[in-house]
Amino acid sequence: MFTEISGEQPVVWAGRIIGFGTYQYRYASGHGGQAPLLAFAPGAA
């Protein structure tokens, strides 16, 4: 369902977050990075 909505393939982020697509961000302080456009983290149960 997430692949259909985002049009992107899943990628594992930080070993436990399933993300779809990416975007770049940058704060006024100069700090920045990459984050998934759409993501979820499956619970332990």
DSSP file (Angstrom, degrees, kcal/mol; ACC not computed):
  #  RESIDUE AA STRUCTURE BP1 BP2  ACC     N-H-->O    O-->H-N    N-H-->O    O-->H-N    TCO  KAPPA ALPHA  PHI   PSI    X-CA   Y-CA   Z-CA
    1    1 A M     >        0   0    0      0, 0.0     4,-2.3     0, 0.0     5,-0.2   0.000 360.0 360.0 360.0 -44.6    0.0    0.0    0.0
    2    2 A F  H  >  +     0   0    0      1,-0.2     4,-2.8     2,-0.2     6,-0.4   0.874 360.0  52.9 -64.2 -36.5    2.8    2.5    0.9
    3    3 A T  H  > S+     0   0    0      2,-0.2     4,-2.6     1,-0.2     5,-0.3   0.917 110.0  48.2 -63.4 -42.7    4.6    1.7   -2.4
    4    4 A E  H  4 S+     0   0    0      2,-0.2    -2,-0.2     1,-0.2    -1,-0.2   0.912 115.4  44.4 -63.5 -42.9    1.3    2.5   -4.3
    5    5 A I  H  < S+     0   0    0     -4,-2.3    -2,-0.2     1,-0.2    -1,-0.2   0.929 124.8  31.5 -68.4 -46.6    0.8    5.7   -2.4
    6    6 A S  H  < S-     0   0    0     -4,-2.8    -2,-0.2     2,-0.2    -3,-0.2   0.762  91.4-136.5 -86.0 -26.1    4.4    7.0   -2.6
    7    7 A G  S  < S+     0   0    0     -4,-2.6     2,-0.3    -5,-0.3    -3,-0.1   0.614  70.2 110.6  75.9  11.6    5.4    5.5   -6.0
    8    8 A E  S    S-     0   0    0     -6,-0.4    -1,-0.3    -5,-0.3    -2,-0.2  -0.822  71.0-114.6-119.2 156.5    8.7    4.6   -4.3
    9    9 A Q        -     0   0    0     -2,-0.3    12,-0.6    -3,-0.1     2,-0.1  -0.600  42.9 -97.0 -85.7 150.8   10.3    1.3   -3.2
   10   10 A P  E     -A   20   0A   0      0, 0.0     2,-0.3     0, 0.0    10,-0.2  -0.386  39.2-175.5 -71.2 145.7   10.9    0.6    0.5
   11   11 A V  E     -A   19   0A   0      8,-2.2     8,-3.2    10,-0.1     2,-0.5  -0.995  26.3-120.8-138.0 139.1   14.2    1.2    2.1
   12   12 A V  E     -A   18   0A   0     -2,-0.3     2,-0.4     6,-0.2     6,-0.2  -0.709  28.1-164.9 -84.0 128.0   15.3    0.4    5.7
   13   13 A W  E >>  -A   17   0A   0      4,-3.5     4,-2.6    -2,-0.5     3,-1.8  -0.930  68.7  -7.5-112.2 135.2   16.4    3.5    7.7
   14   14 A A  T 34 S-     0   0    0     -2,-0.4    -1,-0.2     1,-0.3     4,-0.1   0.739 118.4 -72.9  53.7  27.6   18.3    3.2   11.0
   15   15 A G  T 34 S+     0   0    0      2,-0.2    -1,-0.3     1,-0.1     3,-0.1   0.380 131.2  41.5  76.2  -4.9   17.8   -0.5   11.1
   16   16 A R  T <4 S+     0   0    0     -3,-1.8     2,-0.5     1,-0.1    -2,-0.2   0.474  86.0  89.2-151.0  -6.0   14.1   -0.4   12.0
   17   17 A I  E  <  -A   13   0A   0     -4,-2.6    -4,-3.5    24,-0.2     2,-0.7  -0.871  59.9-146.9-102.7 129.9   12.2    2.3   10.0
   18   18 A I  E     -AB  12  40A   0     22,-2.8    22,-1.8    -2,-0.5     2,-0.3  -0.866  26.8-174.6 -96.0 115.3   10.7    1.4    6.7
   19   19 A G  E     -AB  11  39A   0     -8,-3.2    -8,-2.2    -2,-0.7     2,-0.4  -0.798  20.2-156.4-116.5 154.9   10.8    4.5    4.4
   20   20 A F  E     -AB  10  38A   0     18,-2.7    18,-1.4    -2,-0.3    17,-0.6  -0.979  64.7 -15.1-131.8 116.8    9.6    5.4    1.0
   21   21 A G  E    S-     0   0A   0    -12,-0.6    16,-0.6    -2,-0.4     2,-0.3   0.008  72.2-118.6  76.2 169.8   11.3    8.1   -1.0
   22   22 A T  E     - B   0  36A   0     14,-0.3     2,-0.3    15,-0.1    12,-0.0  -0.962  19.4-168.8-142.4 159.0   13.6   10.8    0.4
   23   23 A Y  E     - B   0  35A   0     12,-2.1    12,-2.1    -2,-0.3     2,-0.4  -0.986  20.9-126.5-145.5 154.5   14.0   14.5    0.8
   24   24 A Q  E     - B   0  34A   0     -2,-0.3     2,-0.3    10,-0.2    10,-0.2  -0.798  26.8-173.3 -98.0 139.3   16.8   16.9    1.8
   25   25 A Y  E     - B   0  33A   0      8,-2.4     8,-2.0    -2,-0.4     2,-0.3  -0.957   8.3-175.0-131.1 154.2   16.3   19.3    4.7
   26   26 A R  E     - B   0  32A   0     -2,-0.3     6,-0.3     6,-0.2     2,-0.1  -0.959  13.5-146.5-149.0 129.0   18.4   22.2    6.0
   27   27 A Y    >   -     0   0    0      4,-3.5     3,-2.1    -2,-0.3    -2,-0.0  -0.458  34.5-104.7 -87.7 164.9   17.8   24.4    9.1
   28   28 A A  T 3  S+     0   0    0      1,-0.3    -1,-0.1    -2,-0.1     0, 0.0   0.785 120.6  64.3 -58.9 -27.3   18.8   28.0    9.4
   29   29 A S  T 3  S-     0   0    0      2,-0.1    -1,-0.3     1,-0.1     3,-0.1   0.635 120.0-109.5 -71.0 -13.4   21.6   26.9   11.6
   30   30 A G  S <  S+     0   0    0     -3,-2.1     2,-0.1     1,-0.4    -2,-0.1   0.181  77.5 131.6 102.0 -16.7   23.1   25.0    8.7
   31   31 A H        +     0   0    0     -5,-0.1    -4,-3.5     1,-0.0    -1,-0.4  -0.465  29.3 149.2 -68.1 140.3   22.3   21.6   10.1
   32   32 A G  E     +B   26   0A   0     -6,-0.3     2,-0.3    -2,-0.1    -6,-0.2  -0.929  13.7 153.4-157.9-178.9   20.7   19.3    7.5
   33   33 A G  E     -B   25   0A   0     -8,-2.0    -8,-2.4    -2,-0.3     2,-0.3  -0.963  41.0 -69.9 177.0-161.2   20.2   15.8    6.3
   34   34 A Q  E     +B   24   0A   0     -2,-0.3   -10,-0.2   -10,-0.2   -12,-0.0  -0.929  38.7 175.7-122.6 145.5   18.0   13.3    4.5
   35   35 A A  E     -B   23   0A   0    -12,-2.1   -12,-2.1    -2,-0.3     2,-0.1  -0.976  35.5 -97.4-144.6 156.5   14.7   11.8    5.7
   36   36 A P  E     -B   22   0A   0      0, 0.0   -14,-0.3     0, 0.0   -15,-0.2  -0.487  21.6-140.0 -73.0 146.5   12.1    9.5    4.2
   37   37 A L  E    S+     0   0A   0    -16,-0.6     2,-0.4   -17,-0.6   -16,-0.2   0.889  92.3  13.6 -68.6 -40.6    9.0   11.1    2.6
   38   38 A L  E    S+B   20   0A   0    -18,-1.4   -18,-2.7   -17,-0.2     2,-0.3  -0.999  82.5 158.1-138.5 133.9    6.7    8.5    4.0
   39   39 A A  E     -B   19   0A   0     -2,-0.4     2,-0.3   -20,-0.2   -20,-0.2  -0.985  20.5-170.4-154.7 160.9    7.7    6.0    6.8
   40   40 A F  E     -B   18   0A   0    -22,-1.8   -22,-2.8    -2,-0.3    -2,-0.0  -0.978  16.4-142.2-149.8 156.9    6.5    3.7    9.5
   41   41 A A        -     0   0    0     -2,-0.3   -24,-0.2   -24,-0.2     2,-0.1  -0.957  22.5-135.0-122.2 110.6    8.2    1.7   12.3
   42   42 A P        -     0   0    0      0, 0.0     2,-0.0     0, 0.0    -2,-0.0  -0.390  26.0-121.2 -64.2 139.9    6.8   -1.7   13.0
   43   43 A G        -     0   0    0      1,-0.1     0, 0.0    -2,-0.1     0, 0.0  -0.259  20.0-108.2 -77.4 167.9    6.4   -2.4   16.7
   44   44 A A              0   0    0      1,-0.3    -1,-0.1    -2,-0.0     0, 0.0   0.824 360.0 360.0 -65.7 -33.0    7.9   -5.3   18.6
   45   45 A A              0   0    0      0, 0.0    -1,-0.3     0, 0.0    -2,-0.0   0.477 360.0 360.0 -80.5 360.0    4.6   -7.1   18.9
